[in-house]
Amino acid sequence: MDRKSICSLLCAMMLAILLISCNDEDDYDSLSPAELSGTYSNKLSAPTNGDSLILSYNGNIFIGKYVEFKTDDGKTAHIILKYVLPHDTETAIPGISLTAGSGSYSFSGGVTTSTGTAFHYLGSIQTGKLILELSDITIPENRLTMNGTWYVAHENASYYNVDNGSMQTMIGMLYNLVGGKLVSNLISSLLDGLTFQADGNIIARYAPLPDSVRIGSLIGNYIKHPANDWNASPPNLATYYVDDNTSLYVIPQIDMIIRQVMINRQTKANSGDSSMENALLAAYQKINTWSTTGIKMTIRESEDPAKGDLILLLDKSEIQELFALLEIVKVFIPEETLNAPVMDLIGNLIPPQFVSIAAILLKGKTFGAILNQLSQELNTIPIEIGIYLYKDKNLSLIHISEPTRRRGIS
């Protein structure tokens, strides 16, 4: 081999070594793993990096979440989903293979978690932004998903046991004489059914109250909507999981709910009144933990098949902290309203047949005094509130047509 060939060979070898030594950096367009590793968020409460995560859940936007991304070498990554999947506080996805692109990495795969939820993922990451799509999500099958849609027992929608039926407390009298029927008719007017989807979403079939309806009028009757009034709620507002087929955990997705409320407000072209935003902010601070732990409800077999097949029962302990919202509400009520006799404020909302009863129960108390009394009693008396559900839509319609029976306290 002549000297020229030897030089050419040496140059080729040196070039190959140089290319190999630079391969990790050049192939990835100089993206440093250290720049990509970190926590990505789309929570409303984190505006500084509130748009660093673009997350979708079975094809629908999903905000209010954190995702941790870590890579040491630009070849594999470790991802942790924070409170994204029902029943999982953290979902770790280790050993994800990364594929280099133009200024980004991409990745995909499938996982089944330790709690039994299966899903596929597809994503990409670049400096300051993580895009993640979760699809084909299925939670473990349970008694609610097996039936799919459950239907509200109209005219008898509410199960309640307040103060064991006692009339000795203000809240006991109000709820057992008037409130129980009001809540039942309110549920029947707003809700037609609940679908527990296989991906962990709860979809409500709902209808808004007509503008002309006063809440007080619902003590007597509920609103019978025509079939085309009922709408399906958007996905990702509430998710759920079932434990041992006896406990239901409902997880309100607070950021998604606030987002939907704001969208609805914009479509109604309301004025710049900020009272709703203030109330939402206060509620957000109080109940944000529900978006991580869920609201525990008991799945109880109905003792009376005429009323429903199941009762979804909310225990008082799950809403205890919300009783403090009464104090927050008082902040937004003018002093003259708090000092006014409550009958002067709500008398015209009460149907005529209940006015005399309400006058006796309220005994000329001021609105502020009633709020104080309710706040004290809510913390001391036993309360169970739930909703009756039918498996079969036809059964719920049959029982609607039957004469309304007087309901006892279970």
Protein Blocks (a to p, Z undefined) as FASTA:
>chain_A
ZZklmmmmmmmmmmmmmmmmmmmmmmnoopafklmgccddfbfklmmlmmmpccdeehia
cehiacddddfklmaccdddehkbghiabacdehiacdddehiacdddddddfkopacdd
dddddehiacdddehiacdddfklmnopacddehilbgcdehhhpakbfklmmmmmmmmm
mmmmmmmmmpgbdcddfkopacdddddddfklcfklmmmpccdddfklpccddehkbccd
dehhlaccddddfklmmmmmmmmmmmnopafbfklmmmmmmmmmmmmmmmmnopaddddd
dfblklombdcdddfklmmmmmmmmmmmmmmpcfklmmpcfklmmmmmpcfklmmmmmmm
nnopafklmmmmmmmmmmmmccdddddddfblklmmmmmmpccdddddZZ
